[in-house]
């Protein structure tokens, strides 16, 4: 009920982009972001062949820094999502609220009554998967230009393809295609020698490296949990093991990175719930890269092949099988 009221309030606050661009109350910096978002939207539809929608043709000025507040949770001694079930979307590893106090209330309940790790974060953008015409939000305009373009493409991927009960697959797919699409956008807009394109390429390289690192670390942590006898479990030991991931990052990966994208990772307060967000968005992006390369880096064909995974029992396994089939040819 609260989500429904919040969504209706959001939709009723929309104004057409053209009106927002004429509004003297909207500062010029925001107007420039709105124009850029329109370019990204047109590029996603016309050049990347993503779904044609009316998303991002309107604007909402929020009265809070984030549009929603999302809670994730996980058992303390198992690297596994705590999930909620929703109509149409199926099971999801997070629950969102339009009011931060409601999210905090759920987080405290999960910590005290179910003894779970939790992670609460503000969200600047989300997709309603085609059910509504999603507006641009003032929270999105805080992004730098590249991240705004990436977000528009990321969310348009969700509107194009979303597989029920497969949140991790959906988010990793959108992350991968958002990165590729944003790079292509700036290649066309500014050319291959632009400073933006070079920075985007470096950031994408760093993300690939971090994806490999965190994927391996999550697998090792998962095995550590499985192998640790119940009699040896204590919270200090668990936190020390999680802290080791950050220590290894500092010694093994940080010196190799070319941007500041992950400079704050060593300072984060990590637990299973927060680590699983990395699993949702970043684990094994290399599988998508393999398929993309096998298809001649054809973005539209890649989308088409991924749509065939909608009927797969496990889209992650279906992706591996598709790659294996193409490699044999």
Buried (B, 14 or more C-beta within 10 A) or exposed (E): EEBEEBBEEBBEBBBEBEEBBEBEEBEEEBBEBBEBBBBBBEBBBEBBBBBEBEBBBBBBBBEEEBBBBBBBBBBBBEBBBBBBEEEEBBEBBBBBBBEBEBBBEBBEBBEEEEEBBBBBBBBBBBBBBBEBBBBBBBBBBBBEBBBBBBBBBBBBBBBBBBBEBBBBBBBBBBBBBBBBBBBBBBBEBEEEEEEBBEBBBBBBBBBBBBBBBBBEBBBBBBEBBEEBEEEEEEEEEBEEBBEBBBEBBEEEBBEEBEBEBBEEBBEEEBBBBBBBBBBBBBBBBEBBBBBBEBBEEEBEBBBEBBEEBEEBEEBBEBBBEBBEEBEEE
